[in-house]
């Protein structure tokens, strides 16, 4: 009898992150992450894989080393590691071996970084705060009032932002001498050196009415400093860049659509100074934010493209049109790398039955080799649920659904069913291992995931259908998927539950206010009151004005009509709420309102509050908290379903 995937899976998991190939493709560096059970802390270190024999060795000791990058000359690897004040800095270690040395020493964490073509300098991003206090400031005896002067004064992952901005810097690798390249009221990201090393392209959100939108643009600045120029005319948002081999143009992952704010529905564009952008892929494939990188090599522009919930390693030439699928279909996440002549590509592969395997494509031989398998023994002892896909037609749209069947599934038996709802609303369920779904499914439940209108990877028009219509056609799509699955003999239609987080939490609380079939609801980090969330979320203004095309002053009745809190009196389903206390995206007041309303009405409800946890804590919080959340979800389902 196979063991289920237990909630403590997060304590057993080894993750692979941010692969980097040496320029000639003979070595592969990557970050390896696992939980140190003695200290109950996540341990991150850099590993090195020699190719083609795949001999692996630990390259750094950790415990907090991330984001390795080979220098263009192949002699060094840079990575991020905290200094003595727990501030992430850039460190460099020789590939041939030796001690790592610290390169940056700034007061703020270095984040994204990139080598110059001559391997002498690195561009990086760090925060510049005019109100920064020294590390030894006595907060207890000298507290300071925080003053907000702009709408975007907080950020879910970063906390208080105030008047600080992420700026672009260059540091000399040998001396550590650092100079700041950018300034102004906007965040910079994703620095990319031109082939000649004389310019740096980057992304800036220093745009008109920055407080009211989330627009961004590609800019180019001289590497020695100077005035930047904008290169992305015609685009509203940019998420990734790379230079053409001759240094005259840029390839960009972005969108030309003014109301498509989500990086999960994008195209690849060609940019040139003084000209409008040109769409090369026209939305046929979109990118995943975790793999939103483009590489322009001699044979064309390479990117990870998603279509209908599947990922492909793709290539398109500069004329656009035909996209060539080189690898896939699976799910790629967590970054990828390709060598200088596009012979070898390294990707982190997630399938429905496996998680975080590093695979290597060798185009010279046409082979795909899996080069890591850290989680194999666990998954052999705890086999994942099998996935099935089916499609329904509703309202003129093809709606794709995915079903997980418990191990040792017997269609002659009857199983309880949990409908899981993704976030976004522009996320999507994919052909990949979802730990939370697997924990539920291997505990004996059939798990249904529907990609309703609004989901990404089905085209821009499909993604935009949800705008201004939350709780409308998207709700009906999900319920049509539930109805279709309930027609199967093995589903016990009297034992249904619903689970979702973020937009999925919105939809879960919406469903139980409009349908009484569900015996249990698990609602995570929801939006329950769209009217109040406009003013309390870190993205409330830009997000809601793009989704609803107006402000609460103009749309009060519509926002309340689409808010689950307006239908709380209809709820009879027992509700388990969970929320991170540091959530600034869907603030915890959204759960607090819903909890108080349900409790005051005498409904059965419990409220889990996770300390020091932002919006995406199910992916990034302390493993013990993620384990606790999964265990309590299972307990709630077992109690009520």
N, C-alpha and C positions, 0 to 999 in steps of 0.2 A: 504494500500500500504506500503510494508516494506521500511524502511529507508536504504540507502546504507551504507556501511562501509566507513566513511569519512576519508580523510587524517589525521584528528586530532585524529584518533584511537590511535596513539602512546601516546597521552596525557591522554587517558582514560584507557589504559591497566595496569593491575596489573600482574606482573611476579612473578613466584615462582622459586627459585633457590636452589641448593646445599642442598638437604635434608640429615639429619643425624638421624639415629635411635639409641636410647639408647641400651646398650648391651642386656638387657632383652626384648627389643621390646615394652616397655609400654609407651614410649614417643618419639615424633618426632619433631625435630627442623628443621627449614628451613628459608631461607632468603626470604623476601617479598620486592618487589620493585614497586614503583609507582611514579608518578610525583606530586610534591607539586605545585599546581596551583598558590598559592600565590607567591612563590619564583621562579617558573618555573625551578625547579631543581629536579633531581631524588632523591627520598628518599628511603633508604635501611635500613631495620631493621630485627631483628630476632624474629620469632614467635615460639611458643611452642604448640604442640598438644598432649593432653593426650589421650591415647588409653586404651581400645577400644571405650570409649564413645565419642571420637572425640571433646572433649571440647578444644577450642582454646583460646589462650591469647597472648598478646604482651609480648615478653620476654626482648627485649631491645628497647630503644627509638630511636636509629638511630642518625643522619640521613645517616650514611655511614657504616653500619655494615653488613658484608658479611661472607660467608663461615663458618657456625657453625659446630663444631665437638664435639660429646660427648667424655668425657674421658672414658677409659675402665672400671673404677670403677663406672661409671654412676653418679658421684657426681658433675661434672662440665661440662661446655660447653666452649670451646675456640672459638674465632671468630676474624676477622680482623676489625680494626677500626683505622682511622687516629688519630695521636697525634696532639699536638698544632702546629707543623710545617707542618701539612697535609701529614705526612709520615705514611703509613699503618703499624700498629704494632699488635702483638698478645695480646689479652685481654682474661681474664678468668672470668666467672661468675658462682656462685653456682647454681645448679639446684633447690635447695630448696628456692632460692631467696636471694637477697642482691645486693650490688653494684658490678659492674664489675671493675676489676683492671688490669692495664697495666703490661704486663710481659716483652716484649722486648722494647728496647730503642735505637735501632741502627739507624745510619744515613740514611740507605736505607730501602725501604719498605720490610716488610716480606710478602712473597707470600704463596706458598704451605706450609702446616704444618701438622704434624701428631703426635699423642700422643704415648708415650712409653707404653708398656704393663702394667707397674706398676703405671701409671698415674702421675709419678713424673717429667717427662721431655717431651719436645716437640722438634722434629726435624723440621726445617723450611729452606726455601730458601731465600736468600737476595743477592743483588748485591754488589760486592766489586770493587770499582773504585780507582785505584792508583792516579788518577788526580781529585778526588772529592774536590770541593771547599766547604768551610763552608757556612751554610745557610745565614749568614749575609754578604757574599761577595758583594762588591760594583762593580757590572758589568758595570755600566755606566762610572765610573772613572777609573776602572781597568779591561778593557776587556781582554779576553784571547783568543789566537788563538787555534783552534782545530787542532790536528794533527792526520791524519789517517795513520796507519802502516799495515793494513790488509784489505782484501776485505770485510769482514763482520764487518764493522765499524758502520753500522746503522741497525735498525730494525723497521719495520713498526709500531708496537704498542709502542715500547720503545723509538723511536727516536735515538739520538746519543748514540752509545755504546762505541766507541773508543777502549780502552784496558781494559774495565771492563768485568767481568764475574759473573754469578750467582753461588754462592757457598752454600754449605750445612753447617748449624749450628745446635747446640743443646742448648736449654735454659732450666734451672731448673725452674719448675713451681712455686715453693715457693719463691725462692730468686731472680730470674731473672738473675742469673749468666749464662753467655753465652760463648760458645767456638766454634771456627770455625773448622770444620772437614776436609774440602776439600780445595784444592788450585789448581793452574794450569790454563792453557789456554783453558778453556772449560766451558760451562754452565751445571749446575746440576739442576735436577728437580725430582719431584715425590718421596720424601723420604718415605720408608716403613720399619717399625721396624720388626725385627724377633720376633717370639713368645717368645723367652727367653729374649729379650731386649738387647742382647749382640752385635747385628750387625744391620746395616741399609743398605737396598738395595736402590739404586737410579739410575737415568738415567743420563748419561754424554755424551756430544758431543765432548769431548776432544779426537779426533780421528786423525789418519793420514790424512794429506791434508784437515784439517777441513775447510779451506777457500774455497775449491773447491767442497764440497759436503755437504749434510745435514745428514750424518750418525750419529748414536748414539749407545750406548751400555749400558747394565745393569751392574752395579758395586755393590760390597758389601764392606763395610768398618766397622771396629770395632766401636762400639758406643762411645768408649773412645778416638777414633782417631787412626790413623795408616795408613798403606798402603792399598789402595783399590785394589780389584781383579776384573777382568772382568768375567762375567758369561754368556754372550750371544753369544758364538762362533757359527757362522753360520747365525746370523742375521745381517742385515745392519741397521735396524732402530727399536727402541723400543719406545712405547708410554705409557705403563702402566705396573705395576708390583704388585704382591702380593706373600707372602710366603706360602709354604705348611704348614699345621698344625704342622708338626714335625720339621719345620725349616731347612730342608735339601735341598729343591728345591724352584724354583720360577716359577710362571705362568706369562707369558708376552703377551701383545698385541703388535705385531710388524710385520715385514716382512723380509723374506729371499731374496727377489728379489732386485737386485742392482739398478734397475731403477724405482721401484715403491716407489716414495718419499712421497706419500700422505697418511695420516693416515686414510682416508676413505676407503682404500682397504687393509685389514689386516687379520691376522690369530691369533689364540691363540697358544702359544708355551709353552713347558715345558723346563725349564733351570736347569742345574746342574753344579756345579763347575767342570771344567776340562773336560767337555763333550760337544759335539755338541748339539744344540737345537733339539727338536722334535716337529713337527707340529701336533697339536691335532685336528684342525678343517679344515685344508687344504683349506681355503678360502670359505667354504660353506656359512659362515656368516662373515660379516665384521662389524667393529665398526664405530660409529659416534664419531668424536673428542670430542663433548660435553659430551659424555657418555663413553669415553674411560677409563673405570675402570674395573679391574678384582678383584674378591674375591675368594680365595681358602678356602673353608670350608670343614667340614667332609664329606659332601655328594658330593663334586666335586667342579669344578671351574665354577663360575658364571660370566656372562658378558652380556652386551646388544649387540645383534647381529642383523645386518640389512641384509635383503635379498629382492631384487627386490623392493627397495623403501619402505619396511615395517620393523618395529622394533619388536624384540622379546626379552623378558627376557629368557636367555638361560643358560643351564648347560651342561658341558661335564666332563667326568671323566678323570683321569690322564692317562688312556690307550688310550684316543682319539677315533676318529671315530664318533659314533652316538652323535648328539647334540639334547638335549631335549628342546623343546619350553615350557616354563613355563607360560609366559605371552605374550600377543599380539594377532594379529598383529595391532599395531598402530604406532605412532612415539614417541620415548622417547628421551628427550633432557635435558640438564642442570644438569646432575649428577643423581645418584641414591644411595640407601643405602639398606643394609640388616642386620638383627640382627645376633648375634653370632651363633645361632643354625639354621639359614636359615629358620626360621618359618615365619617371616614377611619381606617383601621387599617394600620399598617406591620408587616410580618412578614419574617423571614429564611427564605427558601424553599430547600429542598434536594430535588431530584428524583433519580430514578435516573440521569439523564443530565447533571445540572448541580449545582453546589454554591455555597452562600452568595450567593444573589441576593436583593436587597431588593425586595419587592413591596408595592404599595399598593392596598388595597381602598377604593373610593369608593362608599359605599352610596347616595349621592344619585343617582349615575348607573348603579350596578350594574356598574361596570367594575373590572377587575383589571389593573394596569399594573406591569410589571417596570421598576424605576428604576435598578438597577445591574446590571452584567454584566462584572465585572472579570476573570473567568476564561474568557471566551468564546474568545479567540484560542487559548489553550492547548488547550481542549477540542475546538476545531475541528481542530487539528492532531493531537490525541491523543484520538480519539473513545472514549467510555466503552463498556464492554460493555453489551449489552442485557439487561434483566431479564424473566424469566418467573416466574409464580407458579402453583403447583399445590397441591392439598390431598390428603392421604391420611387414611384412617381407621384408627386403631389403639387397641385397648383401650377402645372406646366414645368416643373423643375425635377431633375433627377437628384434624389437625396441618397447619399451613400451612407451606409450603416456598417458598423463592425461589432461582432459578437465574440465574446470570450466564453468558451465552454470549460467547465472544471475538468481537471485530470480524471481519467477513467470515466469520461462522460458516457452516459447510457441514454440514448434517445427514448428508451422505453420507460424511464423514470421521469418524475416531475421535479423541477427545481425552482426555487425562488429567483426572482430577477431584480437586478439593480440597474436602473438607467443612470449612466454617468454623463455629465454635461461639461463640455470644455469651456475655457475662459475666453476672454477677448473683448468683444464677441468674435474677433477675427482669427482665433486660434483654429485648430482642427485636430481631429484624431487621425493618427497615422498608423502605418504598419510597423509598429514598434512596441517595445517592452515598456509598459507604463506600470511602475511599481505599485501604485495605489490600486489600480484596476486588478493587477495580478494578485495582490494580497486578498482582495475581496473574492475574486473568481476561484482561487485555489482553496478558499474556505468553504466552497460548495455552492456558490451563486453563479448564475448566468449573468454576465455583465454586458449591457448594450451601450454603445457609443454612437450617437447620431451626429453627422455633420450637416446641420441645418443651413438654410440660406443665411449668409453672413460669414460662413466659414471660409478660410483662405485656401488657396491652391486649386480652386475651381474656376478661377477667372475673376477679373475686377468687377464685372457686372454682378456676379453672384455674391461677392463679398459685400457690395454696397446695398444689397436688398434689405439688409437689417437696419440700415440707418433710419432713425426716426420711427422704427416699428418694433422696438423691443417688446416682447410679449405678444406679438402678433403672428405673422407667418412663421417666424422661427419656432415659436411655441407649438404651432400646429404641425410643423415638420417633425419635431421631436415626438409629439404624441402619435403621429402617424407611424413612426418607427416602433413605438411601444405597442401600438395596436397590431402591427404586422407580426412582431415577434410573439405576442400573446396568442396568435392563432396557431402557433406550433404546439403540438401535444405535450412537449417536455417542459413548457413554461407553465408554472402555477400562477395564473392570473390573479389569484387571491392573496398572493404573497409578493407584492411589489414594493420597491423602495426607490428613492431618488437621491442622488448625490451630485454635488457640483461646488466649485469654488470660483470666486471672483464673478465674472459674468455667469459662470455656471451656478454660483450661489444665488445670483439674481434670479436665474431661470428656475432653480429649485424652489425658491420661496414663491415665485410666481405660480408655478405648477400647483403647489399645494393650496394656493388661494383660489384655484379654478378647477381642481379635480380632486376627488376624495377617494380614489382607488388605492392610494399609497399608504402602506402600513407604517412607514418610517421615512423621515427625511433627514439628510445630513447636509447642512448648509454652511459652506466655508467662505469667509471673507466676502460677504455679499454686498451688492448695492440694493438696498431696500427702499430708500427714499431718494429718488433722483433729484428732487428739489434741493434738499440740504446738501447732498454730495457735491453739487456744483461749487459750493463755497468752502467745503472742508477737504476735498481731495487735492493732492499736489498737482494734478492735471485737470482739475474740475472744469476750469474755464475753457481751455482749448478742446478737451475731450468732448464735453457736452455741446459746445457750439458747433463742432463738426458733426457730431452724431445727430443732433436735433435741430441744427440750423437756426439757433436763436438762444436767448438768455432766459432764465427763469422769470424775469419781468415780463417777457413776451409770451412765454410758454407755460405759465404756472399750471393751468388746467391739464395740459397735455402731459407734463412731467408727472403730476400726481396720478393721472389716469393710468400711466405706465409704470407706477411704483408698486411693488409688492405690499408695502406697508398699508396701502389703501384697501387691500383685500384681506387684511389679517383676521378680521372677524369671521371669514369663511373657513379658516384653517381648523381642521380637526386632527391632522396627522401629527404624531409626536415628532418634535424637532430637536436635533442636536446641532447647535451653533458652535463653530470654532473660528478664532480670529487671532492674528498677531497684534500684540498691544502697541507695536511701533509701526503699524500699517498706516502709511500716509496716502496710499493709492485709493483703496476703498476703506476709509477710516473706520476704526472700531465703533464709532458712534452709529454706524449703519446697523451693526449687530445689536448694539445696546438698545436702539429704538425698537427693533423687532422683538428682542428678548422681553423688554418691559411690557410691550403691547400684548404679547402672547401670555405672559405670566399674569398680567392684570385681567385677562379674559378667562383665566383658569385653565389654560391649555398646558399640556405636558411639554416642557422644554428644559434643556440644559445648555449652559453657555461655557465653553472652554476658552480661556484667555491665555495665550502663550506669550511669556515675557520676552522682551528684547528681540521681538520677531517682526520683520517687515511683511509686505504683502505676499511675496513669494516664498514664505518661510517653509512651505512643504518641499521646496527644492534646495533651500540654502541654510535653513536653521540648524542648530545643533542636532546631531543624529538622534539624541535621546528624546528631543521634542517631536521629531518626525515619527519616531517609533511610538511614542505615546499617542499621537494623533491617530495613527493607523489602528492601534489597539482599541482606542475608545470608539472609533467608527465601527469596528467589528463587533464590539460589545453592544452597541446601540442596535445594530442590525439583528444580532442574535436575540436580543431582548424583545424586539417588536415585530420581526418578520418570521 
